[in-house]
Amino acid sequence: MNQSMNIRIQSPSPSLLLLPAKSSSRCTCPCLRVQLENSSSSNLSKTSLISRVVGDDKIGVLLLNLGGPETLEDVQPFLFNLFADPDIIRLPRLFRFLQNPLAKFISVARAPKSKEGYASIGGGSPLRQITDAQAEELRKALSEKNVPAKVYVGMRYWHPFTEEAIEQIKRDSITKLVVLPLYPQFSISTSGSSLRLLESIFREDEYLVNMQHTVIPSWYQREGYIKAMADLIEKELTNFDRLEEVMIFFSAHGVPLAYVEEAGDPYKAEMEECVDLIMEELEKRRINNAYTLAYQSRVGPVEWLKPYTDETIIELGRKGVKSLLAVPISFVSEHIETLEEIDVEYKELALKSGIEKWGRVPALGCEPTFISDLADAVIESLPYVGAMAVSNLEARQSLVPLGSVEELLAAYDSQRRELPPPVTVWEWGWTKSAETWNGRAAMLAVLVLLVLEVTTGEGFLHQWGLLPLFR
């Protein structure tokens, strides 16, 4: 599809409209943008124009995020929900019946180590608390911009689940919905998975079929986001004695290489462009430090995006780098990958590798410039809610293919797999779902096979990269 055209593709089945994120200096609707520019001297006129777009509708904003265990008891069922997602562990068709038993086995095997990690950061993930705060600040920012809206939080793998948020949206009788994943860059395993879940929910619900909605799939290139990141980096650089000698180290969450090379995931391209944009902003401020990008959190025997964060840190130490400023580029909230993996593991590795001074840029959280820019993104999307999009907006385009969610998903997963319902409490014993996999005897055989694979570290599941031990 021509990415210079922003056109809604009608589909016979209900689908979500993908809206490419735009630079915050421009409104995404040309008609509204021109009117706003022509009325720049009158805030009253701007308010009137926005009111016309909002009308009498009840506006809702759905923030999508990963979710995280809030207590140590939540860790095991959270891990099961994560690994049961076919967008996280992508099994060949012949072995898809192993998805749930594999998820159960890995979650049991990984729970003790994962609990140790969560215990070290306070006994649970702060992600829900931070995301709830972001939602409230976004609601306030929208209100200040004369857009009354309710903001909801939908997590993919833990409470509040996306399904729970959708039920609240229906109870509140929302008539226009903007879906905003809290992932700056699009990836199959993050935004893609959440949107696929939404697609299945929307298709089955008459109220949602008739509700007008749009999606902002990625927003890494927005000026407000870029400036907010540059502000945080500039501030942290002042903590070093020799600012110009500091290596700026962007660390992004990795994904398996096959997602990019075989499934067409735009994550790597968007991440690289995002880093370039941030460095361009820093150069405008006369900050010309050396920088690099690496990918963290790789697990299992399969190849992930390179260069790897841990190997890059060691290599920088060998090259004589003495000051390193870590920038968690794919995270807008603090969670275990920042608080434990970066702050503890990578810092320790850096110091052992000869790096003497270490710093880390905090996640954006509720940073005012960031929140205000998200509010602008929502406002700019409103003309698209339930309306035909128009072409060539003369703004930086997202790398995500335009059109419907169904087209986006078809680009990497033409055979949609049924998504399992979330597990909230861990249950032992045989279940009805287990019996569907050729009965209890087959289930027992699968578990024996998995035990042998993990205890020996050998077998066809390891050789094919089907049994990664995820964080």
N, C-alpha and C positions, 0 to 999 in steps of 0.2 A: 504494500500500500504506500502511496506517495505520502511521505511524512510532512510535506509542505502544505498538505490539505488537512483541515480539521473538519471532518465530515462525519456526522452520525450515520452509521450503517444500520438500517432497519433490519430486524430479524423476526422470523415468524414466532419465535418463542421469547418470553420475557428475558431481557438482558439489561445489564447496567451500561450506562453511557460513560465511556472513558473521556475524561477531559485532560488534555495535556497541561501541566503546570506552566505558568508563565512568569516572566519577570514582573516583580511587584511594581515596577514603574509604569506598567501598562495594564489597563483593564482588558479582560479577555473577550469582551463583547465590543466590537468596533463601534456600534451605534452608541452604546452607553459610554465607551471611552471618549469618543468625540464630544459628547454632550458634557461629560465631566470636565474635559480640558477647556471647553468653551465657557464653562461656568466656574472656572477656577477662582474667580474673585468673590464668589458667593457661596458660603457654606450652606446657606439655606437652600440654594438651588441644588447642590449636591445631595442634600438630605431628601429633597423632593424626588430627585431621580432614583435614589436608592429605594425610597418608599414605593415608587411606582413598580420597581422590580419585585419587591417583597409582596406588595399588595396585601390581601387579607389572609394569605397563607400562613400556616404554622410551620416555621422553619426548624429543621433539625440537622445537627451535624454529628456524624458517627465517626469517632476516632477508633482506628483499628490498631491493635498492638499484639505482641506475642503472649504476654501474661507470664506469671511466675509464681512459684509456691510461696505462700505467705507464712507458713510454718514448716517445721521439719517433717511433720506428718503428711504434708501436702506433696512432698517431693516425689514419692513413688508414683501416685496417680498422675501428677503433672508430666513426669517423664513418659508414662504410657501414652498419654494424649499426644505428646510430641512425636514419639516414634511410630504411632499408629497412623500418622498422616502420610499418605503416599507421596506427598510433595517433599517430605523430609527423607524418607527411605524409599527410593524408587526401585521396586523389585520388577524383574522381568515378568511378563504375563504368566509364564509357566509357574512362577513361584509366588503369585500374589496371594494365594490362600495362606501363605506364611506371615502375612503382614501383622495380624493381631497377635499370634503366638510369639512372633519375633519381638514385637513391641513389649509384650509382657515379660519375656525373658530378659531383654536388655534393660528394661526399667528396674527389674529386681536386681540385676547384676550391678547396675550403675548407682542405685540409690544410696548405698553406704558412702561412696566417695563423694557423690553430689551433696549429701547431707553435711559432710565435713566442710565443703566449700560454702554452703549457705550458713552454716553455724559460724564460720569465720567472719561473716558480714552482718551478723546480728540475728541469725536464726530464720531468715527468710528473705525473699526478694522485696526490695522497696518499689518495684515497678508499678504496682497498682496504686500505691499512695501518690507517687509522682505523677502518674497519668491522670488520676482524679484531679490533682492540683492543676495540671495543664488544661484539663477540660474546663475547670471553673474559671481560670484566667482567660481562656479563649472566649467563654461566654461573656465575661465582663468586657473584653476588648470589642466583641461584636456589638454589645449594647452601647458602648461609647461611640461606635461608628454608626449608630442608629439602625442596627439590625438585631431586633429581638430574636433570640434563637435558644433552643435547648441543645445542650451538648451531651452526647452519650459516649460511653466507653465500652468497646467490645473486644475482649481478649480471645485469642485463638485457642489457647491450651489451658487456661485456668480462669477462675472467676474474676470479674463478671464475663461470662462467655458471650460471644457474639449473639447467640440465640437469645440470651437473657436481655441484651440491649435491644434487640429487635422487638421483643414482646413489650418492652417499656415504650418504645417508639409507637407501637400500635395503640397502647393504652392512652398515650398522650395525643392521639389523633393527628400526628404530624402529616402534613400534606406535601411538603417539599423537603427532600433529604440530600445533603451533601456528604458523600463518603470520603473520608480523609485518612488514609493509612499514615501512621506516624513513622514511616520508613522513608527517609529522604530519597533513597535510590530504590528503584523497583527490582525485585528479585522473585523468581518462581517460588522460593521457599518462604517468603515473608508476605509481601503484598499479594502475590499470585495465589497463595494458599488461602488467604483470608477472602479474596474476591471470589474464589471458586466456591467457598463455603456460602458466601452471600448469594451467589448465583443459584445454588441449590435451594436456599431458603426462599428466595424471591419467586422461583418457579412454582413452588408448592403453595403459595399463600395468595389468595385473591386480593386481599387488602394491599399487599406489597406490589402485586402486579399493576395495580391502578395508581400507586403512589408515584409521583414524579421524583426523579432522582438523577444524580450525576456523580461521577467518581473523579477525584484528582489522583492519578496513579503514582506520580512522583513529583517532587518539587525541589530537588537538589540544586537547581539552577536559579532559584528565585533570589533577587537581590537582597531581600531582608535576611534570608537564611545565610547567604554568603557573608554579609556584613556582620551578622551575629557571631558566626564562627571566627571571622577575622578579629573581632573585638576580644574574644576570649583568648585567642592565641597571642595577640599583642599584649594583653594584660599579663599572661603567664611568662612571657619572655622577659619582663622587667624583673623577675625573680632571679635571673642569672646575672653574674658579674660582667661577662663579656657576651652581650646579646648577639653580636654578629657571628659568633662561633658556634651557636646552638644549631644543631640539626633538628629540623621539624619533621617529626616521624608520624605520619598518618597511618593509623592501624584500623583496618576495616574487618568486619566479620567475613570470614571466607565462605565459599560455597564450592562444592565439587566441580572440578574442571569440566566434567561432562555436561553440567547444566548449561554452561556457556557455549561449548563447542558443538554439542549434539542437540541440546534442547532450545538453543537460541536465547538464553537468558541475557538481557541487556545490562545486567548488574555491573559487570566489569567496565564496560564502556561508560556507563553513567558515573561510576565511582572515579574513574580517571578524569573525566571532564569536571566533576565536582572539585577535585583537588586542584586542577588547573585554575578554576574560577576563584577559589580561595586564595591561591598564591598570586593571581593577578590583582586581587583586592589588596593583599599585603604589599605588593610592589608599589601600588599607588600611594601607600603610606611610607614608602622608602624602607621597607623591610624586605631584604633580598637574601634571606638565609637559604642555605641548601636545604633540600627536603627530599623525602622519599615516601613511597606508599608500599605497604605490605599487608598481608591478610592473616588474621589470627583465627584461633579456635578450630584448627583442622583436627580431625580425628579419623581413626580407621586407616586401612591400607590403601584406599583409593587416593588418586592425585587430586589436590585441591588447587584453587587459584594461587599462583606464585607471584612474587616471592613470599615466603612464609615469615611471619613476624619474628618468631624465635631465631630462625637462621639469620635473618637480616640484622637483628640486634648483635649477634655474635660477630658477624662480618663487619659491622660498623666499628665494633670494639677493636678488631684486628687492624682496621684502617686508621686507628688513632683518634676516632671521634671521642671527645671527652664530655660533651654536654648534649643531652638528648631531651627533647620536649615531645612527649607522646600526645597524639591527638586522636581520640576515638571518633572516627569520622562517620561511622554508620549508626551511631547511637545518639538518641536525643534524650535519653534517660539513663540514670545510673542503675546498673544491675550487676549480676555476678561477673559478666565479662569485663566490666570496667573496674569494679571494686575489688575483685579477687584476682582475675587473670592478669589484668594490666598492672594494678597497683601493687600486687604482691609478687606474682610469678615472674612477670616480665621485668619488673624493677630489680628483683633479686638477680635475674639473669644478666641484666645490663651491668650491674655493679661488679658481678663476677667476670664480665667480659672486658673490663677495663674502662667502662664509662664511669666517670667520677661524679657528674652532676645530672640528676634526673628530675624531670618535672612532668606533670600531666595536666592537660587542659580538661576542665570538668565538662560533663555533658550539658547540653543547652538547658534542659529542665524548663523552668518558667522564665527564662531570660526575656525581658520586655520586648526587645526588637524582634526576637524570634516569634513570640506569641502574637505581636501586632501583625507580622507578616503572614502568619497562618490565618488570621482574621481577614486580611486583605485577599488571600487566596480564596477563602470561602465566599466573600462578597463578589469577587470577580467571576466565580463559577455560577452564581445564581441565575444569570440570564440563560444559562445552558440547561437548567433544570427543566426537563420535560419539553425542551425546544430543539429545533434543528440547529446544528452548529453551522458556522460559516467558515469560509476558506481564507488562508493566508493572512494571519493576524500580525505579521511583521514583528514577531517576538520570538525569542529563543525557544525552540521546540524541544519537547521531551523526546528521549530516544525510545520510549515505549511506543509500540505500534498503536496507531489511532483506530478508533472504531468501537465495537462492542466488546464486552468482557469475553463473550463466546469466541470471538475472533482471536483475542489475545491468548486465551487458554488453548485454542486449537493450534497456536504456533508452537507450543511445546508439549501438548498432551491431547492428541486427537482422540484417544480412548479415555474418556473421563471415568475415573474410578469412584465408586461409592465412598463417601466420607463416613467414617465411623462416628457414632454419637460420643460426646465427651464422657469420660469417667470422672466422677467426683469423689468417690470413696473406693479404696482398694478392696476387692473381694477375692477371697481364695476359693478354690474348688472348681468343679466343672460347671460350665454354663451352657445355655442353649446354643449360643453362638459358636462355642467350641465344637459342639457336636456336628455342626454343619461342615466341618473340615474332615469328612470321612470317618466320623465317629471317634470315640474315646481312644481306640487303639492307635489311630493315626496321630491324634494329639500327643499321646505318650511317646510315639516314635519321633515326632518332631522335637519334643523337649529333650529326649535322649541325644538326638543329633546335635542340638544346640549346646548341650552340656559338654559333649566331646569337642565341639569346635572351640568353645571358650577355654576349656581346661588345657587343650593341646596347642591351641593357636594355629591349627592347621585344618585343612579341609576345603571343599569346593566353595563354601560360603565366604571364607576368607580370600580364597584365590580370585573369586569374582567380585570382591569388594562389597558383598551383601551383608556383612556383619561388622560394621564399624562401631567402635565403642565411643559413642558421642558423650560430650560434656553434659 
